[in-house]
């Protein structure tokens, strides 16, 4: 029975990871270097 409980936990974790991956894939991409550019602009504007 312990084996089955562990197996169920494993499949639940995999399902959650798969859902997170799908959500991240659906999220729009940010251009490379954008965060550094925005931080630099904010820092230099003060």
Secondary structure as UniProt FT lines:
FT   HELIX           2..26
FT   TURN            32..33
FT   HELIX           34..44
//
